[in-house]
Amino acid sequence: QIFEPFFTTKGVGEGTGLGLATVYGIVKQNNGFINVYSEPGQGTSFKIYLPRYAGEDQKSATSLPTIPLPGGNEVLLLVEDELAILNLVKRMLQKIGYRVLIAKNAREAVELAEEFSGDIDLLITDVVMPEMNGRDLSYRLQEIQPELKTLFMSGYTANIIAHHGIVDERVNFIQKPFSMEDLAGKVRKALVRED
């Protein structure tokens, strides 16, 4: 039961009940498993087992040419409530030429969009955030910037993000963790996509 989405023993407003569900999803995606050992009054321990990394074939790693990443000069608004991820993704996007505006939450994103004098071409937002989820934020920002396109990102599994209306083939989505190549491709696809 502890790995089920939205299960929590905490009070209202103290947690979403998604932490262990997320960990479980990531471990399963990587062909691993989790052992839980709990003793009343003593505590609980979690052991995560992942398959050993076999390494890349050295021949293929050295013989493949470096493929240039698709980039651009558009303005992107990145919204992520985890500061480390926010800064990492911002650097990745700037490295391939994009102008990146950042916000730590939906409220900051709305304020930034209202104050920004130019066009914002793409919103890149986490799906699950406190206060307002990514889907609602996208709708709100499209009231301010009608041509705004959106790329959703999440580390949660499909059954969790389905609650937020994101699992749809017409929706631009990238699963965390992602590589710079995946991000560059998804951003470019979202920018050129005609809905």
N, C-alpha and C positions, 0 to 999 in steps of 0.2 A: 504494500500500500504506500510506503514512503516514496516510491519512484513514480507514482501516479501524478499526472499534472494537476496542479491546484490543491494537492493535499498539503495541509500545514497544521501544526499544533500551536502556531503562534496566534496572537490576537489580531483583530482587524487592523489593517494598516501597518503591520509589522513584517509582512512577507507575502509573496505571491504564491508560494508553494510550487515554484517552477525550478528552483535550484537543482535539486536531486534529479528531477525529470530531465533536465538539460544534460547533466553529467551522464546519466544513463543513456540518453540518446547518442551522445558523442562517443561513448565507449562502445555501444552496439554498432555504430557506423564504422568503427575501426576494428570490428571483429573481436572485441574484447568482452570481458565480463567483470562483475563486481561482487565481492564477498562482503557481507555485513555481519559483524559480530557485536552483539549488544548484551550487556550485563547490567541489570537494574542496580542503581546506586553507584556503579563504577564508570559507566560511559559507553560509548559506541565507537567502534573502529571500522573503517572502510578500507578494503584493499582492492585496487584496480589492477586488472591484468590485461595487458595488451600484447599482441603478437610482436615478436622481435622484428626490427627493421632489417631487411635483407641487404639493403644498399643498392645503389644503381649500378648497372652494368657500365664499367668504365669506358668501354669502347663507344657505347651509344652516347654517353655523357660528353665525350670529347669530340666525337665526329659530327654531332648535330650542329648546324649553323645557328647562331643567335638570331631569333626572329624578333624584329622590332615590334614593340607593343603598340596597339592602336591607341592613340591619344588625341588630344584636341586642345582648344583654348576656351571652351565654354565655361560658364560660371556654374559651379555645383554647390549646393547647400547640403552639408553633411551633418546629420543629427544622430548622436550616439551618447547614451548616458554613462558609458564606461570610458573614463578619460584616456586610459592607455590605448584602447581600440580607436577612439576618436583621433588621437594624435598619429597613430600608426597609419590608419587609412588616409588621413589628410596628407601625410608625407608621400604615400604611394601615388595618390592622385596628382599631387603637385609635380612629382618626378616625371610624369608623362604629359605635362603641359597644362593641366586644368587650373583655373582659378577656383580656390576652395574657400567657402565661407563655412564656419563651424558653429554649432550650437549643442549644448549639453542636455537640452530637454526641449519639449514642444513649445513651451512658453517663450524661450529664447529664440527659437526658430521663427515663430510668428512675429515677434518684435523685429527681428533682423530682416525678414521679408518685407515688413511694412516700411522700414527705414531705408532699405537698399534702393538706390535710385535707378539701377539698370534692371535688365531681365535676368532672372535665374532660370537656367536651362533645365537643370535636373536636381531633384530632391533625392538624396540617398539617406534613408532612415531605417533605424532599427524598428522591428515590428512591435516588440513588447517593451514598453517604457512606462514609467510612472506618470500619472496625471492624464496623459492622452496617448493612445496607441498610434503606431505609424500610419495606419489606414485613415484614422480621423484627422491626423495632422496633414496628410496629403490632401484630403478634401478641403480643409481649412485654408491651406496655402494656395490651392487652385482658385479660391475666391479672390485672392490678392494677385496672383500671377496665373491667369487662365491657361497659358500655353505650357505651364510647368509639367514636366514628365517626372515619373517616380521610379526609383529602384529600391525595393525593400530588401533588407538583409536581416538574418536571424541565425542564432546558434541553436534555436529550439527545433525540435523535430516537427514533421508535417502535421501530426495530430494536435500539437499545441498551437501552432500558428493558424491552423484551420479555424480556431475560435475567433481569430482576428480578421477573417475573410480574405486571406492572402493566397490560399492554395487554389490557383486558377491559372490556366495556360496563358491567358492574356495579360497576366500581371508579371512585371519584371521583378525577378527575385534572385538573390544570391545567398547560398548557404554558408554560414561561418563554420569553421575557419575557411578562408579562401586564399588563393595565391594572387600575386600581383597580376599574372597573366589572366586569370579568371575575372578579376575585378575589371581590368582594362577592357576585356571583351564584353562583359555585361554592361558596363557604362556606355560603351560605344553603341551597342545594340539598343539600349534604352533611348539614347539620344536620337538615333536615326529611325526608330520605329514609328510607323504611322498607325494610329488607332482609329 
